[in-house]
Amino acid sequence: MAWAVIRRCGGQVRAAFAGPYALDFGAILMMADAMGAETALLADALPSVEPIIVKAYRENADDGD
């Protein structure tokens, strides 16, 4: 279930004028709780997957220029 949450968390980002810079852990953990996922596992995993997701957003933004 934790991986299902991670696949869906890409839309839960913190962004500024320069674009997305982080995931919104609070929103993701609330979504995980609603889905019945193990929030402690996600709290451990999110810092590791966050840079990958943010990098993908930046690369996709660069492709659109």
C-alpha contacts under 8 A as a table, 3 or more apart, distances in Angstrom:
res1	aa1	res2	aa2	distance
1	M	4	A	5.10
1	M	5	V	6.54
1	M	35	M	7.91
1	M	36	G	7.61
1	M	37	A	5.27
1	M	38	E	7.50
2	A	5	V	5.18
2	A	6	I	6.35
2	A	32	A	7.38
2	A	37	A	5.49
2	A	38	E	6.38
2	A	39	T	7.85
2	A	41	L	7.21
2	A	42	L	6.29
3	W	6	I	4.91
3	W	7	R	6.13
4	A	7	R	5.18
4	A	8	R	6.42
5	V	8	R	5.10
5	V	9	C	6.01
5	V	28	I	7.55
5	V	31	M	7.40
5	V	32	A	5.93
5	V	35	M	7.78
5	V	37	A	7.49
6	I	9	C	5.07
6	I	10	G	7.40
6	I	46	L	7.97
7	R	10	G	6.78
8	R	11	G	7.07
9	C	12	Q	5.34
9	C	23	L	7.98
9	C	28	I	6.06
10	G	13	V	6.84
10	G	23	L	7.77
10	G	53	I	6.63
12	Q	23	L	5.85
12	Q	24	D	5.43
12	Q	25	F	7.94
12	Q	27	A	6.61
12	Q	28	I	6.61
13	V	20	P	6.14
13	V	21	Y	7.43
13	V	22	A	5.72
13	V	23	L	4.22
13	V	24	D	5.12
14	R	20	P	5.60
14	R	21	Y	6.01
14	R	22	A	5.15
14	R	23	L	5.63
14	R	24	D	5.75
15	A	18	A	7.41
15	A	19	G	5.08
15	A	20	P	3.93
15	A	21	Y	5.65
15	A	22	A	7.14
16	A	19	G	5.19
16	A	20	P	6.38
16	A	21	Y	7.41
19	G	58	R	7.35
20	P	54	V	6.38
20	P	57	Y	6.92
20	P	58	R	7.30
21	Y	54	V	6.21
22	A	50	E	6.72
22	A	51	P	7.66
22	A	54	V	6.25
23	L	50	E	6.20
23	L	54	V	7.47
24	D	27	A	5.50
24	D	28	I	6.30
25	F	28	I	5.01
25	F	29	L	5.96
25	F	46	L	7.58
26	G	29	L	5.26
26	G	30	M	6.20
27	A	30	M	5.13
27	A	31	M	6.16
28	I	31	M	5.02
28	I	32	A	6.08
29	L	32	A	4.88
29	L	33	D	6.12
29	L	39	T	6.08
29	L	42	L	7.37
29	L	43	A	7.63
30	M	33	D	5.08
30	M	34	A	6.25
31	M	34	A	5.07
31	M	35	M	6.20
32	A	35	M	5.01
32	A	36	G	6.12
32	A	37	A	5.00
32	A	38	E	7.14
32	A	39	T	6.24
33	D	36	G	5.05
33	D	37	A	5.77
33	D	38	E	7.35
33	D	39	T	6.48
34	A	37	A	7.66
38	E	41	L	5.53
38	E	42	L	6.58
39	T	42	L	4.97
39	T	43	A	6.03
40	A	43	A	5.03
40	A	44	D	6.45
41	L	44	D	5.19
41	L	45	A	6.22
42	L	45	A	4.86
42	L	46	L	5.66
43	A	46	L	5.64
43	A	47	P	7.52
44	D	47	P	6.79
44	D	48	S	7.87
45	A	48	S	5.50
45	A	49	V	6.49
46	L	49	V	5.19
46	L	50	E	5.70
47	P	50	E	5.31
47	P	51	P	7.52
48	S	51	P	6.82
48	S	52	I	7.81
49	V	52	I	5.31
49	V	53	I	6.38
50	E	53	I	5.31
50	E	54	V	6.13
51	P	54	V	5.14
51	P	55	K	5.88
52	I	55	K	5.17
52	I	56	A	6.23
53	I	56	A	5.11
53	I	57	Y	6.40
54	V	57	Y	5.11
54	V	58	R	6.36
55	K	58	R	5.07
55	K	59	E	6.13
56	A	59	E	5.09
56	A	60	N	6.09
57	Y	60	N	5.18
57	Y	61	A	6.16
58	R	61	A	5.02
58	R	62	D	6.16
59	E	62	D	5.05
59	E	63	D	6.30
60	N	63	D	5.13
60	N	64	G	6.61
61	A	64	G	5.29
61	A	65	D	6.94
62	D	65	D	5.49
